[in-house]
Amino acid sequence: MSALRNLCVNAIFIFLSLGSAKAQLSSKDSSFLQNSVKNVLTFYDQNIGEQSGKFNGSQNIGYPIAVLDKNPYYNSPNFARGYIIYDHVFYNNVSLLYDEAADLVILQDSSHKIELISEKLEGFGILDDQFKYLVKNEITSNDLLKSGFYQVLVDNKISLYKKETKKISEQIIGTDLTYQIETYTHHYVLKDNQYHEIQSKNTIIRLFKDKEKEIKRFIKTQHLSYRKEKDNMLKDVVEYYNLITQ
């Protein structure tokens, strides 16, 4: 909860308690107090909170139509409903786009497309997919591609993250300027406060070498394929390792 949001709540309590300083609140007073707090928080989130929290980024100008046709965004170039945790405040049911080429999140308000400040955006969700802002540093995250947004595939004692990036390139064919987008995917496991990039089936087996026999048996019996279904294979293995080491 932001400082201004806290201030609103505290002001209500002080105001309502002035008339009840010499007696306990009745059940009617208590109910009124709870409703007052609820109403002011609703007003804050819908009005003050929206302006002070989400709308301090820059306006997004978008891409040329030729780039949009190649889709530089996550999943779809259309805004989708989701949530953000922005400057320590949770906002639900907002319209979002995740630009994977620029690695930034865009919020649509009533009249503008706003680029949210990445360092203030702790995490966000689009439909059923969740993302978290991870910071690359020399101690715990040398293997990370860079600081930025990573999709959360497993959130547990041992976590799994996916980083999908898109690179836009230009090419002149005849007299026409055309665009191409290449997609690159990286997976990382957070284990013992260290990030480890997973580049093959053997990489994940070596990382979980204390349970190597169990992991190999699990991969075989579940018919998991790193080459065909990388996301699902890694997710299943990490979840299984969490289960057998809890």
N, C-alpha and C positions, 0 to 999 in steps of 0.2 A: 504494500500500500504506500502511495507517495506521501510526502510530507504535507502537501496541500489537502489531500484526501483525509489524512489523519486529523488535520486541523479542523476540517468540517465536522467530523464526528465528535471531537472533543468540545467544540463550541456548542453542539446540541446538548451534550451531557451537562455542561456548566449552566447553560440557560435553564434547562428543565430542573436542575437540582436546586436552583436558587429558591424556588417556591416550596421546596420539600426539605429544607435544611433541618427542620425541627421534627420531622416525622419520616417514617419509612414510606417508600413508594407503595401505593396500593397496587393490586393486580391490574386495575384499569390504567393507572399511571405507567406501570411497567410496560403494558401492551402499547400504550401511546408512545413511549420512549423507543421501543423496538421499531415501531412503524416509522417514526420520525427518522431514525438512523437509516433504515432501509430506503426511505424516500430520498434522503439527501444523497446517499451513495448512488442511487439510480440516476438522479439528476447530474451528479458529478461525472459518472461514466459516460452519459449520453451527451453532455455539453462541455463542462470545464475540462474533464479528463481527456476528451477527444482532442481538444485544442492544445492542451499543454503537453500531452504525451505523444500522440502519433504524428502531429502535423509540424514537426520541426526538421524535416528533411528537405531536400530540394525537389523541384518539379521534374518529372521524368518526361523526356521528349520522344522516347520510343525509337523505333527503327524504320528504315524505308520498307515499303511493301515487299520488295524483293527479298529482304532479309527475313521479314515476318513469315513469308511463304516457306522458309526453311526451318522455322521455329527455334529461336535461341532460348526459349523458356523451358521450364520443367513441365513435362507432360503436354500441356496445351498453351497456346498463346492467348487463351481467354482467361479472364479473372475467375477465381473460384473462392468459395467461402472457406474461412479458416480462422486461426487465432494467432496472436503474437504475444510474446512476453517482452515488452518494450520499456526500457528504463525502470525495470523492476515492477512494472504494472502489467497485469494480464488483461487482454482485450479479446473478447470472443466475437464470432460472427462478423468478421471483417472480410472485405474483398481483396485478394492477394494475387500477385504474380511473382514467381521466382525466376529471375533472369540468370541462367546458368553461364552465359557468356561473360557477363559483367560481375557475376557473383553478388547480386544485390536483390533485395526484396522491395517490391513496389506495392503500395497500398492505394486503392481507389476510394476517394471520398466522394461527396456529392458532386464535385465539379473538377477535381484535380487527380492526377496520378503522382503520388509522392514517393520518392526514393527514401526509404528509411535508412537512418544512420546505422551501419552494420554493427559497430562496436556497442551500440545501445540495445541491439536486438539479440537477446539471450537465446531465443528459440522461436520457432513458429511451426504451424501445422497447416497443410493444405489438404482438404478432404480428410483422408485416413492416413496421410503420410506426415511424419514428424521430422523436424530438422533442428539442429543445435549449432550454435556458434562455437567453434573450437579454435584455440589460440596456439600457434606454433611457437615453441621455444626450444632452447638448446638442451634443456634437462629432460623433459618428459615427452617431447613430441618431435624429435628430429625426423622421424619417418613421415610425418604429416606433409602433404603436398604444400599447404600454405594455411595461414589463418583464414577462416571463412566458414561457410555453412556446409554442414555434413548431414546427410540423412541418417536418422537413427533406425537401424534394423533390429538391434537388440540393446535393451537398456537394463543392465543387471550388474552383478558383481564383475563379470567379464562382459564388456559391451562391444558391439559391432557397428561400424559406421561406413557409409558409402559416400564417395565424392564423385559426382558427375560434372564434368566441365565441358563447355562447348567453345570451340575456336572458330571465329568467322574469318574467312579469307576472301579476297576479291580477285576476279579474273576477267580480263577483257577478251571477249570473243567477237571478232569482227569489229563492229562499232558499239557493241553492247557491253555494259558492265554487269557482270553476274556475280553471285555470291555462293559460297559453299560453307557448310558448317560440319566440322568434324567433332565427334563426341568421344571423350576419354573417361574411363571409369577406374576408380581406385577404391580398394577396401582396406579398412584398418580395424584392428582389434586392440582394445584398451585392456591391458592385463598388467597387474602390479604397478599401476600408475605410469605405464609406458605404452606408447602407441606403436603398433607393429603393422607394417604394410603386408597384406596377404597377396602374393603374386601367383600362387599355385596351390594345388591340393597338398603337396608335400610341405609347403610353408605352414599351413594351419596344423598339420600333424606334428611337425617339429615344435611348434609353439606350445602344443599340449602334450609334450612328450611324456609327462608323468602319467598320462592315461592313453598312451599311444595304442595299445592293443584294443582297448575299448572303443577308441575313436575309429580305428580301421574297421573293426567289426560293425560298428554302427553305420559307417558309410556304405559298406558292402550290403548289409541286410536291408537298408533303406533305399538302395539303388540310387544313391546321390551322385550327381555328375557336376563337377566343377566347370567343365567346358560348356555343357548345355544349359545349366541353370545355376549360375554362379551365386546369385543373391540367395536363392532358397537353400542351396547346399551349405553355404557358409553360415547362414542364419540357423539352420537345423543343427549344425555341428556345435556352434557356440552355445546354443540353448541346451543341448545335450551335455556339454562339458559343465555348464553351470549346474545342471541337475545332479550329475554324479560327483560333484566336488563340493556340494553345499554342506 
